[in-house]
Amino acid sequence: MSSQQIATHRENAEVYTGDAVCKQKSLELLEKINMPKGLLPLEDLIEVGHNEATGFVWLKQKKSKTHVFRAIGRSVWYDTEVTAFVEDRRMKRLTGVKSKEILIWVTISDISIQDPASGKITFGTPTGLSRTFPVSAFEEKN
């Protein structure tokens, strides 16, 4: 389904290829929408696209990746294709991202910072459940 969405939104989108350029563009996108730069720690990026008119974004990597956010003790899995509709301080209708909760992988469909002053970021599931963590846990590590 992600590939179909990408095809639908590719027209009039800015599309970048190559790992170095894609990493730079993904960081610029996160900064533009006021999200922490460490939120999408993807590797071996093949393509990054952004259709500004629709807000649709996609990131393609060579293989799926599991990343551990040590500050909160959570494993997050990123598929080979990650897609979302973005707006200021929010990524909605997210695909390709799951978080490990105890023994099961839970789909993440929404990420938002509702009150920037609170220093909290909220992750929502398709069932309406959510969990909030400090934004600092997702800042890019130098």
N, C-alpha and C positions, 0 to 999 in steps of 0.2 A: 504494500500500500504506500509506503514512503516513496518508492520510485515513481509511482503514479502521481503523487502530490508534487514531487520535484519536477516532473515533466510538465504538469499543469502550470506551475509558477515560473518555469525557466524563461519564458518569453518576457522581455523587458527587465530581466534580473541582471545584477552584477555577478559575474561568475569568475572565480579565480581557481587556478590549478597549481599544483606543486606544493610540497610540504612547507617550505619557509614562508612563502607568500600567504598560504592558507592559515598558518598559525598567526601571522601578523594580523590578517583580516579578521580572524575569529576574536582576537584580543581587542581589536578596534571596535568590533560589534558589541562586545560585552561592555566596553567602556561607554559607548554611545547610548546604550539602554540602561546605564547606571547599575550594572550587575557586577559582582566580584570577578576579577580576571581569572581566578583559579577554578571557576565553576565548570569549565569544559576542558579538562586536561587530556585532550586527544593527541594521539601520536600518528605519524605517517599519514597525514592528511592528503587526500587525493584532490578534493574539490570542496570549495566553500561558495555558497551562493546566497544572495539576498535580493529579494524583490521588494523594494521599498514601498511600492504602491500597495501591495497586499500585506506587507509585514512578514512574509514567509522567508524563513532561513533554513538552509540545509548545510550539513557538514558530512562529508564522506571520508572514512578512513580505511586503510587497507584491511585491517582486521579489528574485531571487537576488542574492547579493553576493560579491565576491572581496575579501578583506582580506589585506594583506601585514603579517606580523609581522616588522618590521625587525630586531629583536634576533637573530632566528635565520635571517633571509633566506628565509622560506617564505611562499608564497601559499596561502591557504585559501579554498575556495569553500563558501558556505552556500546551500542551496536555499531555496525559498520556504517549505518546511516542514522544521523540524529537530525530531526526536523522540529520546527516550532514556528509559531506566529509570535512575533516580538513587538513589544511596545515599551514605553518607559517603565523601568523597574519590574518587568514581567515577561515571562516566557510561557505561553499557553498552548494547549493542544500539542504538547510535547510528545514526540515518539522516539524510541530507541534508547531510553534511559530507565534503569531499574536500580532500586536500593535494597540492600539485604537487611531485613528486619528479622532478627532471631534466626529462624531456619528457612525462611522463604524470601524469594525475590519479589518485590512490590514495584509495580509500574508507577513511574512518576509522570504526571501529565501537566503539572502547573508549578511554576517557580515564581515567587513574587516577593518583593520588599514593599510591604504596605505602608510602613512608617519608617523612613530612613533614620530618624532620630533614635529609634529603638535599638538599632544595630542588629535586628533580627531578619532572617530570611525564612520563608515558609515554602514547604514542598507539599504539593497536593497530589492525591491519587484520583483515578477515574471514579472511585466509589464515594468521593467526598471527604475522606479522611485526610488529615494533614499533620505535619510535624514541623516545628520551628526550631531553628538553630542560630547561633551567632554568625553574622555575616563574615566575621574575621576568620572563621574556619575554612572559608572558601577563597580567601585572598591568595593571589599568586605568590608562590614561594620563590625567592630569588636564589 
